[in-house]
Amino acid sequence: MNFDYNTTRNELILAEYGRNVQNMVKYICGLSDLEERNKYAQAVIDLMGFLNPHLRDVADFKHKLWDHLHIISGYQIEVDSPYPKPTPEAALVKPAHIGYPQQRIKYKHYGKTVEVLIDRALAVDEPERRAAMVQGIANFMKMAYVTWNKDTVADETILKNLYELSGGKLQLEENINLAKVEFRPPVSRPSMNAGRGRSNNNNNNKGRQNNNNNNRPRSNNNNPKQRH
């Protein structure tokens, strides 16, 4: 008896679509009639979209499916595709390197976002709007501080850091109160073992009661003295 193992089969080109789709594409490549190939190719495209619904969130996902169809066929399938046929050379092109930002963050617990917000607040000329933005930035800074340091922080510390980060251009009144922020540790949930322990204790107690009942002397109704 011969067994068909994956190690003896042809390599899967795009594993996310499975071997059945690859076999279907291979069958389409062997058809001689163009109209028939187009009909079956469209059916396979619909199946590929059904097997990978996350591609629906990708821009121009139909184009991606047709590109994958050509890739699975080894660029050998001849059908009337609504999109340009991809080439093997295009798959070898490496994307451009994404540079990692090398900017230095003065207070890492505030993050780069606070510095960006401060720059935008400095660009606002309207006094009332700028004051509202500064108030929001200070509240956010206090929340970020408590999140990472897990401790209370005085409003004076936040206002001092805001003054330093803005180069002395943004500040709030000294008697202003920022939003109250407290660090709350995650609530621990009872584990499954604790519940099992309680159930085991209950079972043990029931077992003890049963043993006590079994050890009690039983009355003998056949005893003539007990009848009278």
Buried (B, 14 or more C-beta within 10 A) or exposed (E): EEEEEEEEEEEBBBEEBBEEBBEBBBEBBEBEEEEEBBEBBBEBBEBBBEEBEEBEEEEEBBBBBBBBBBBBBEEEBBBEBEEEEBEEEEEEEEEEEEEEEEEEEEBEBBBEEBBEBBEEBBEBEEEEEBBEBBBEBBBBBBBBBBEEEEEEBEBEEBBEBBBEBBEEEBEBEEEEEBEEBEEEEEEEEEEEEEEEEEEEEEEEEEEEEEEEEEEEEEEEEEEEEEEE
